[in-house]
Every structure is written in structure tokens, then in C-alpha cells.
Amino acid sequence: MVRVRAEDLASKSSQKSRSCTTTGEMKHTMTSNYSNVLLDNLDILATCASGLFAGASLYINLAQVPSLNASLSTDEHWKYFPSMLKCAAPSQSILAFTSGIFSLMHAYRMPQNFPNIWYTAGILMSLIVPYTSLAIMPTNNLIMDSVDSTKATTKVYTSAEKKKHLGKWATLHTPRTVATLAAFGLMIYGLKNK
């Protein structure tokens, strides 16, 4: 026959009562765990967002714009530009913002993990949005407005003017590509030396 000691029963009873938590406590614990997982991996999230942005940006510079220039007439490229912009702009702005903020948060939270690298990468990514607004947006708007036939003030551009503006846009896009590749490289270095 098995003898059970009173201390063993009391110990098991207290363990059961500790493991039985209310739903609210359980939700709080789960939320807290998810928050910790997110905060503990800001560097990885920032690097992923930066890598996606840098890859898309590099693709535009090295493949999309040259292939559009080679395969479409200037007028066709001009008409295609708004749909390209509408597809790329939302994801690119979200990726730049997310990468910049997460990188800066990681540098602040983990000062022992090369904070200057993460601050620099975060600043580079964060500057993409104002650079786009100040430097590239006027050219974007010029092209978008000229293609929009619903506007009464739509200016008609010659083929040479269209080519000039499309070339200007590609030139203005290059610093974004360089900045994001630099930020991505810094983040990879920061992850490697974690």
C-alpha cells in the first residue's frame, strides 16, 4: 500500500492553486510575453524591414527603370508611372518607418549592442520619408497630375520633357537606394556582432 505524506499533499495542492490563474491574469501574462518577444527582437524586425526596402529600391534602380526605358516608349512609361507609384509607395513608406523606429528603439533599449550602429541605421531609414516628401514628391506629383485627365489644369508635356522628368525621378531615387543599402549593411553588422 502506498503511503502519502501530508506534506506531499499540501505541496501538490499549493502547486495546483498557483497554476490555476484567472483568465485576466493569463491574458496579461500572454500579452506581456508577446510584448517581450517583440521588444527583444526589434533588431531582427528592423533588419528585415530594411532589407525588404533596400531590395525593392535596388530592384527599381537596377531592373525596373532600365527595362521600362528599353521596352516602352517615353509616353508609355509616363502613363505607367502612376500605377507603379501607387503599388510601391504604401509598402515602402511602412517599411522605412518601421525599420527606422525599430532600429532606434533597439539602440535605446540595448546600449551594450553597438548603439551607434543602430542609431545611424535608424536615422538613415527614418530620413527616407522626409527625403521622399521634400525631394521626390514634387516630381511624383508633376507626373501624376499630368496623367490625371480629370484635372482641368493638366499640363501637356512633350516627349523630351517627359523623358527629362522620368530621368530626374530615377536620379532622385538613387540616394534612397544607397541610404537603405547602407542602413541594411549596418544592421547586418550589428546582428552579426550581437
Secondary structure in CASP SS format (residue, H / E / C, confidence):
PFRMAT SS
TARGET T0000
AUTHOR 0000-0000-0000
METHOD secondary structure of the structure
MODEL  1
M C 1.00
V C 1.00
R C 1.00
V C 1.00
R C 1.00
A H 1.00
E H 1.00
D H 1.00
L H 1.00
A H 1.00
S H 1.00
K H 1.00
S H 1.00
S H 1.00
Q H 1.00
K H 1.00
S H 1.00
R H 1.00
S H 1.00
C C 1.00
T C 1.00
T C 1.00
T H 1.00
G H 1.00
E H 1.00
M H 1.00
K H 1.00
H H 1.00
T H 1.00
M H 1.00
T H 1.00
S H 1.00
N H 1.00
Y H 1.00
S H 1.00
N H 1.00
V H 1.00
L H 1.00
L H 1.00
D H 1.00
N C 1.00
L H 1.00
D H 1.00
I H 1.00
L H 1.00
A H 1.00
T H 1.00
C H 1.00
A H 1.00
S H 1.00
G H 1.00
L H 1.00
F H 1.00
A H 1.00
G H 1.00
A H 1.00
S H 1.00
L H 1.00
Y H 1.00
I H 1.00
N H 1.00
L H 1.00
A H 1.00
Q H 1.00
V H 1.00
P H 1.00
S H 1.00
L H 1.00
N H 1.00
A H 1.00
S H 1.00
L C 1.00
S C 1.00
T H 1.00
D H 1.00
E H 1.00
H H 1.00
W H 1.00
K H 1.00
Y H 1.00
F H 1.00
P H 1.00
S H 1.00
M H 1.00
L H 1.00
K H 1.00
C H 1.00
A H 1.00
A H 1.00
P H 1.00
S H 1.00
Q H 1.00
S H 1.00
I H 1.00
L H 1.00
A H 1.00
F H 1.00
T H 1.00
S H 1.00
G H 1.00
I H 1.00
F H 1.00
S H 1.00
L H 1.00
M H 1.00
H H 1.00
A H 1.00
Y H 1.00
R H 1.00
M C 1.00
P C 1.00
Q C 1.00
N C 1.00
F C 1.00
P H 1.00
N H 1.00
I H 1.00
W H 1.00
Y H 1.00
T H 1.00
A H 1.00
G H 1.00
I H 1.00
L H 1.00
M H 1.00
S H 1.00
L C 1.00
I H 1.00
V H 1.00
P H 1.00
Y H 1.00
T H 1.00
S H 1.00
L H 1.00
A H 1.00
I H 1.00
M H 1.00
P H 1.00
T H 1.00
N H 1.00
N H 1.00
L H 1.00
I H 1.00
M H 1.00
D H 1.00
S H 1.00
V H 1.00
D C 1.00
S C 1.00
T C 1.00
K C 1.00
A C 1.00
T C 1.00
T C 1.00
K C 1.00
V C 1.00
Y C 1.00
T C 1.00
S H 1.00
A H 1.00
E H 1.00
K H 1.00
K H 1.00
K H 1.00
H H 1.00
L H 1.00
G H 1.00
K H 1.00
W H 1.00
A H 1.00
T H 1.00
L H 1.00
H H 1.00
T H 1.00
P H 1.00
R H 1.00
T H 1.00
V H 1.00
A H 1.00
T H 1.00
L H 1.00
A H 1.00
A H 1.00
F H 1.00
G H 1.00
L H 1.00
M H 1.00
I H 1.00
Y H 1.00
G H 1.00
L H 1.00
K H 1.00
N C 1.00
K C 1.00
END
